[in-house]
Amino acid sequence: MQFSLARVPKPLLLVLLAFVTRLPAASALQGDSWCGTLMCVEATVNASTVTYELKALNQLGWMAIGFGSTMANTPMVVLWQIANGTIILSQRQASGRVEPLPVTHPPRLASLSPRANALPSVTPILAFDIPKDNDTLQSLIWAFGVTIPDASPNAEIEQHLDAGTLTLDLTKQLDRGGGSSSSSVASSQLGAGSGIATPTPPTPSQSSPSSASNSASRANSLVDVHAALSAAGFLILLPMGSLVARWSRIFTSKWFTAHWFINVVLGIPFICVGWALGPLAVAQQGREHIVTVHQICGVVLFALYIIEVALGTLIHMRRPKHGRAHPPRNVVHVFLGLTLFGLSIYETVNGIDRDPAVSSVSQNIVVAICIGWAAVSAPNPRSAGEPHIPLAD
């Protein structure tokens, strides 16, 4: 038996057509989104809650949004993920431009959302649900940090890399046609009112824990080698080469050979390989380059080292046989060397501060190295008045 619309009375067809055209689109979702250079925020309105998805565009330490236009007295939700994949949610508030402290009774209680996607193979997305209020045009603050706090909602958080304000209009319609975080999410075991979520084992289509662990292990190994080679080059070899140039010229005219051998033959392999492993480790982790203070300072430090080596080579090739013993380019060479050493100390301390597990011991080692070089560099009364022996031709 075949059915034909021709047999349906026209008045009934008109009624059905009018009814269908008045139905809302099933796929229409209300909410709004915003993107900056470090993170994105997307809000989706549900029946009684609003889901906020925070997407990291850079090396993720922690992300936060606050429901207000200033930092003072604004309820905030801070999210981060620790090494074992657990997602931490902490609701906080600050009295001003200071570290926000955890609150036990926030105005609205937030809970972790299963829309979070923090797998190592994808861009991290941390999400939470919070009860709706009457504010549909929302003024929010956001903050992004690159240092992962401890595994506690009450842990101290390091100052943000950047922060700002944004506005969301929750009456808009969201277009998820191109796919969104909800179409590829990692399931989480969430307890009621819990601030901690532990991802469940991934499905076969997701990355396996072993591959993610191997990837993280390789990245950590690269970071360790990067730190060891860079510290050896910048904190040991370069100061040693400078001190050889300072003291050995009193006794021999062959001092430049030792100075050149330490700074160039030994220094270039240690420094270049160590420096290159830094961007390689960042790429291994799928993170952005030259955005953190440590990364920017590393680029500046490497560039200054190349300039210093080139300037030293120029000085040696065009050294005056008569006249002034120290022309201006020699003074610049010395000043640049001191700048390199000072910046190397700052860069090393900034790098080891990113790993709380080794920060204390490593800082003591750096301090001991600096004290040792300062002691060796102290003026020697016996040789202070002795002229240096010029270079042998």
C-alpha positions as CSV (number, residue, x, y, z in Angstrom):
1,M,0.0,0.0,0.0
2,Q,1.5,3.3,-1.1
3,F,0.9,6.6,0.8
4,S,0.5,9.8,-1.1
5,L,0.3,13.3,0.2
6,A,-2.2,14.0,-2.5
7,R,-4.8,12.1,-0.4
8,V,-4.2,14.3,2.7
9,P,-6.7,17.1,2.9
10,K,-5.2,20.5,2.1
11,P,-6.4,22.1,5.4
12,L,-4.6,19.4,7.4
13,L,-1.4,19.8,5.3
14,L,-1.4,23.6,6.1
15,V,-1.8,22.9,9.8
16,L,1.1,20.4,9.8
17,L,3.3,22.8,7.9
18,A,2.6,25.7,10.2
19,F,3.3,23.4,13.2
20,V,6.7,22.2,11.8
21,T,7.9,25.6,10.9
22,R,7.3,26.8,14.5
23,L,9.5,24.0,16.0
24,P,12.9,25.2,17.2
25,A,16.0,23.7,15.6
26,A,17.0,20.6,17.6
27,S,20.7,21.3,17.2
28,A,20.6,25.0,18.3
29,L,22.5,25.6,21.5
30,Q,22.7,28.8,23.3
31,G,26.0,30.2,24.5
32,D,29.0,32.2,23.4
33,S,32.7,31.7,22.9
34,W,35.9,33.8,23.1
35,C,39.6,33.2,22.1
36,G,42.8,34.9,23.1
37,T,46.4,34.1,22.4
38,L,46.8,31.7,25.3
39,M,43.3,30.2,25.8
40,C,39.7,30.0,24.6
41,V,36.5,30.0,26.6
42,E,33.2,28.6,25.4
43,A,30.0,28.7,27.4
44,T,27.0,26.4,26.7
45,V,23.7,27.0,28.3
46,N,21.9,23.8,29.6
47,A,18.6,23.4,31.4
48,S,19.8,24.5,34.8
49,T,23.5,24.9,34.4
50,V,26.1,26.5,32.2
51,T,29.1,24.5,31.0
52,Y,32.3,26.4,30.6
53,E,35.1,24.8,28.5
54,L,38.5,26.3,28.8
55,K,40.9,25.4,26.0
56,A,44.6,25.8,26.3
57,L,46.5,27.2,23.3
58,N,49.9,27.2,25.1
59,Q,51.9,25.2,27.6
60,L,49.3,24.4,30.2
61,G,49.9,25.0,33.9
62,W,46.5,26.2,35.0
63,M,43.5,28.1,33.6
64,A,40.9,30.2,35.4
65,I,37.9,32.4,34.8
66,G,36.1,34.7,37.2
67,F,32.6,36.0,37.3
68,G,33.2,39.8,37.4
69,S,35.1,42.6,35.7
70,T,37.9,43.0,38.2
71,M,40.1,40.7,40.2
72,A,39.0,42.0,43.6
73,N,36.2,40.0,45.3
74,T,35.4,38.1,42.1
75,P,34.4,34.4,42.4
76,M,36.9,32.4,40.4
77,V,37.1,28.8,39.1
78,V,40.7,27.5,38.6
79,L,41.4,24.3,36.8
80,W,44.6,22.3,36.2
81,Q,45.7,18.8,35.4
82,I,48.5,17.0,37.3
83,A,50.9,14.4,35.9
84,N,48.7,11.3,36.4
85,G,45.9,12.9,34.4
86,T,43.7,14.0,37.4
87,I,41.9,17.3,36.8
88,I,41.7,19.6,39.8
89,L,39.0,22.2,40.3
90,S,39.4,25.0,42.9
91,Q,37.0,27.8,43.6
92,R,38.8,30.9,44.8
93,Q,38.6,34.6,45.5
94,A,41.0,37.4,46.0
95,S,40.9,40.7,47.9
96,G,42.9,42.5,45.2
97,R,45.8,41.8,42.9
98,V,47.1,39.0,45.1
99,E,47.0,35.2,44.9
100,P,43.3,34.1,45.1
101,L,42.6,31.8,48.1
102,P,40.2,28.8,48.2
103,V,36.7,29.5,49.5
104,T,34.6,26.9,51.2
105,H,31.2,28.4,50.4
106,P,31.2,30.0,47.0
107,P,28.1,31.8,45.7
108,R,27.6,29.1,43.1
109,L,29.1,25.6,43.5
110,A,31.0,24.4,40.4
111,S,31.6,20.8,39.4
112,L,33.9,19.2,36.8
113,S,32.2,18.5,33.5
114,P,32.6,15.2,31.5
115,R,33.3,17.5,28.4
116,A,36.9,17.9,29.6
117,N,39.5,16.5,27.1
118,A,42.9,16.5,28.7
119,L,44.5,13.7,26.6
120,P,48.2,14.3,25.8
121,S,47.6,13.9,22.0
122,V,45.1,16.8,21.8
123,T,44.8,20.4,22.8
124,P,43.9,20.3,26.5
125,I,40.3,21.3,27.3
126,L,39.2,21.6,31.0
127,A,35.5,22.1,31.7
128,F,33.1,22.7,34.6
129,D,29.4,23.1,35.2
130,I,27.9,25.8,37.3
131,P,24.3,26.7,38.1
132,K,22.7,29.4,35.9
133,D,22.0,32.8,37.1
134,N,20.1,35.7,35.5
135,D,23.2,37.3,34.0
136,T,23.1,36.5,30.2
137,L,25.6,39.2,29.2
138,Q,28.5,38.2,31.3
139,S,31.7,40.2,32.1
140,L,34.4,37.7,33.0
141,I,38.1,37.8,33.9
142,W,40.5,35.1,32.7
143,A,44.0,34.1,33.7
144,F,46.5,31.5,32.3
145,G,49.5,30.1,34.1
146,V,52.3,27.8,32.8
147,T,53.3,26.2,36.2
148,I,51.3,23.2,37.3
149,P,50.2,23.5,41.0
150,D,50.3,20.6,43.4
151,A,47.6,17.9,43.5
152,S,45.3,19.7,45.9
153,P,42.4,22.2,45.4
154,N,44.1,24.3,48.2
155,A,47.5,24.3,46.6
156,E,49.4,27.5,46.0
157,I,49.3,28.7,42.4
158,E,52.1,30.6,40.7
159,Q,51.4,34.0,39.2
160,H,49.7,33.9,35.8
161,L,51.6,34.4,32.6
162,D,48.8,36.7,31.3
163,A,45.3,37.7,32.3
164,G,42.5,40.0,31.0
165,T,38.8,40.5,30.6
166,L,36.2,39.1,28.2
167,T,32.4,39.3,27.6
168,L,30.1,36.5,26.7
169,D,26.5,36.8,25.5
170,L,24.6,33.7,26.5
171,T,21.6,34.5,24.4
172,K,23.5,33.7,21.2
173,Q,23.3,30.4,19.3
174,L,26.4,28.2,19.2
175,D,27.4,26.7,15.9
176,R,29.0,23.3,16.5
177,G,28.8,22.2,12.9
178,G,32.6,21.8,12.6
179,G,32.8,19.6,15.7
180,S,33.6,20.6,19.2
181,S,35.1,19.3,22.3
182,S,31.9,17.4,23.1
183,S,32.3,15.3,20.0
184,S,35.6,14.0,21.1
185,V,35.8,13.9,24.9
186,A,37.5,11.9,27.5
187,S,35.2,10.3,30.0
188,S,35.8,11.2,33.7
189,Q,34.7,9.7,37.0
190,L,33.1,12.6,38.8
191,G,31.9,12.6,42.3
192,A,29.1,15.0,43.4
193,G,30.6,18.3,44.4
194,S,34.1,16.8,43.9
195,G,37.0,19.1,42.8
196,I,39.0,16.2,41.4
197,A,38.4,14.1,38.3
198,T,40.4,11.0,37.2
199,P,40.1,10.1,33.6
200,T,38.8,6.6,32.8
201,P,40.8,4.2,30.5
202,P,40.5,5.5,26.9
203,T,38.6,3.7,24.3
204,P,40.5,2.0,21.4
205,S,40.1,5.1,19.3
206,Q,41.9,7.2,21.9
207,S,45.6,7.3,22.8
208,S,46.6,4.5,25.0
209,P,48.1,5.3,28.5
210,S,51.3,3.6,27.5
211,S,51.9,5.7,24.4
212,A,51.0,8.9,26.3
213,S,53.4,7.9,29.1
214,N,56.1,7.1,26.6
215,S,55.6,10.5,24.9
216,A,55.7,12.3,28.3
217,S,58.8,10.3,29.3
218,R,60.7,11.3,26.1
219,A,59.8,14.9,26.6
220,N,61.0,14.9,30.2
221,S,64.2,13.2,29.1
222,L,64.8,15.9,26.6
223,V,64.2,18.6,29.2
224,D,66.7,16.9,31.6
225,V,69.4,16.8,28.9
226,H,68.6,20.3,27.8
227,A,69.0,21.6,31.4
228,A,72.3,19.7,32.0
229,L,74.0,20.7,28.8
230,S,72.8,24.3,28.9
231,A,73.9,24.7,32.6
232,A,77.3,23.2,31.8
233,G,77.8,25.5,28.9
234,F,76.6,28.8,30.3
235,L,77.4,28.4,34.0
236,I,80.6,26.4,33.9
237,L,82.4,26.6,30.5
238,L,81.8,30.3,29.6
239,P,82.9,31.6,33.1
240,M,85.9,29.3,33.0
241,G,86.9,30.6,29.6
242,S,86.6,34.2,30.8
243,L,88.7,33.5,34.0
244,V,91.4,31.8,31.9
245,A,91.6,34.9,29.8
246,R,91.9,37.1,32.8
247,W,94.5,35.2,34.8
248,S,96.6,33.2,32.4
249,R,97.6,36.3,30.4
250,I,99.7,37.3,33.4
251,F,101.9,34.2,32.9
252,T,101.9,33.3,29.2
253,S,101.2,34.7,25.8
254,K,99.4,31.6,24.8
255,W,96.3,32.4,26.9
256,F,94.1,33.0,23.9
257,T,94.4,29.4,22.8
258,A,92.9,28.1,26.1
259,H,90.3,30.9,26.1
260,W,89.2,30.1,22.5
261,F,89.3,26.3,23.1
262,I,87.0,26.5,26.1
263,N,84.5,29.0,24.7
264,V,84.3,27.7,21.2
265,V,85.5,24.1,20.8
266,L,83.8,23.0,24.1
267,G,81.2,25.7,24.5
268,I,79.5,25.6,21.1
269,P,78.6,21.8,21.2
270,F,77.3,22.1,24.8
271,I,75.4,25.3,24.3
272,C,74.0,24.7,20.8
273,V,72.9,21.1,21.5
274,G,71.5,22.0,24.9
275,W,69.7,25.0,23.6
276,A,68.2,23.1,20.6
277,L,66.8,20.4,22.9
278,G,64.6,23.0,24.6
279,P,62.4,23.8,21.5
280,L,62.5,20.1,20.6
281,A,61.0,19.2,24.0
282,V,58.3,21.8,23.6
283,A,57.4,20.4,20.2
284,Q,57.4,16.9,21.7
285,Q,54.7,18.1,24.1
286,G,52.7,19.9,21.4
287,R,53.1,23.3,23.0
288,E,53.7,26.8,21.8
289,H,57.2,28.3,21.3
290,I,58.6,31.5,22.6
291,V,55.8,32.6,24.8
292,T,57.0,32.0,28.4
293,V,59.6,34.1,30.1
294,H,62.0,31.1,30.2
295,Q,61.6,30.6,26.4
296,I,62.0,34.2,25.5
297,C,65.0,34.7,27.8
298,G,66.6,31.5,26.2
299,V,66.4,33.0,22.7
300,V,67.9,36.2,23.9
301,L,70.7,34.4,25.8
302,F,71.6,32.2,22.7
303,A,71.6,35.3,20.4
304,L,74.0,37.1,22.8
305,Y,76.3,34.1,22.9
306,I,76.6,34.1,19.1
307,I,77.3,37.8,19.1
308,E,79.9,37.4,21.9
309,V,81.7,34.6,19.9
310,A,81.6,36.7,16.7
311,L,82.9,39.8,18.5
312,G,85.7,37.9,20.2
313,T,86.7,36.5,16.8
314,L,86.7,40.0,15.3
315,I,88.8,41.3,18.2
316,H,91.4,38.6,17.7
317,M,91.6,39.1,13.9
318,R,92.0,42.9,14.2
319,R,94.0,43.2,17.4
320,P,96.2,46.3,17.5
321,K,99.9,45.7,17.5
322,H,100.6,49.1,19.0
323,G,98.7,51.7,20.8
324,R,95.8,51.2,23.2
325,A,95.7,47.7,24.8
326,H,92.0,47.8,25.3
327,P,90.1,49.5,22.4
328,P,86.3,50.0,22.8
329,R,85.4,46.7,21.2
330,N,87.4,44.9,23.9
331,V,85.5,46.7,26.6
332,V,82.2,45.7,24.9
333,H,83.4,42.1,24.7
334,V,84.0,42.1,28.5
335,F,80.7,43.8,29.3
336,L,78.8,41.4,27.1
337,G,80.5,38.4,28.8
338,L,79.4,39.7,32.2
339,T,75.9,40.2,30.9
340,L,75.8,36.7,29.5
341,F,76.8,35.2,32.9
342,G,74.2,37.2,34.8
343,L,71.5,36.3,32.4
344,S,72.6,32.7,32.5
345,I,72.1,32.6,36.3
346,Y,68.6,34.1,35.9
347,E,67.6,31.7,33.1
348,T,68.9,28.7,35.0
349,V,67.0,29.6,38.2
350,N,63.9,30.4,36.1
351,G,64.1,27.0,34.4
352,I,64.6,24.9,37.6
353,D,61.8,26.7,39.4
354,R,59.4,25.1,36.9
355,D,60.0,21.7,38.6
356,P,59.3,21.9,42.3
357,A,60.7,18.4,42.9
358,V,64.3,19.5,42.1
359,S,64.0,23.3,42.6
360,S,65.5,23.5,46.1
361,V,68.5,21.3,45.4
362,S,69.2,22.8,42.0
363,Q,69.1,26.3,43.4
364,N,71.7,25.4,46.0
365,I,73.9,24.1,43.3
366,V,73.6,27.3,41.2
367,V,74.3,29.4,44.3
368,A,77.4,27.3,45.1
369,I,78.7,27.7,41.5
370,C,78.2,31.5,41.6
371,I,80.0,31.7,45.0
372,G,82.8,29.6,43.6
373,W,83.2,31.8,40.5
374,A,83.0,35.0,42.6
375,A,85.8,33.7,44.8
376,V,88.0,32.9,41.9
377,S,87.3,36.2,40.2
378,A,88.3,38.2,43.3
379,P,91.3,40.5,42.7
380,N,94.6,38.9,43.4
381,P,96.8,41.4,45.3
382,R,100.0,39.7,44.0
383,S,99.1,40.1,40.4
384,A,96.9,43.3,40.4
385,G,99.9,45.5,39.5
386,E,101.5,43.1,37.0
387,P,101.0,43.9,33.3
388,H,99.6,41.2,31.1
389,I,101.7,39.5,28.5
390,P,100.5,40.3,25.0
391,L,99.5,37.7,22.5
392,A,102.2,35.9,20.7
393,D,102.1,36.5,16.9
